[in-house]
């Protein structure tokens, strides 16, 4: 798991907000529910050459957006907090999953959903770690 400081810096979160508010990132202009498409080159154009897709993906997931690779260089982002929650979880052994306390707090604040409720709804054992 990446350290919170490198993932959740305001630059990535701001870019996620920009992507979800600008029509040019829509995957299908006629069907906005299809989500948004972002390429590695677009990410670097807006955030600089050192921007990483991995940090961008993590920021999306923390904001309740599920991410799917559509090619080697681009991702499709959809508003799907349940799938984003699944993507955030790390295997913890003995059939349980882990999520850091910081990630859990940010996810809950961004989506308005409680980790405990989601885990129960999905039938998962989730441990919140430091």
ABEGO torsion letter per residue (X at the ends): XBBAAAAABAAAAAAAAAAAABAAABABAABAAAEBBBBAAAAAAAAEAABBAAAAAAAAAAAGBBBBBABAABBBBBBBAAAAAAAABBBAEGGBBBBBAAAAAAAAAAAGBBAAAAAAAAGBBBBBBX
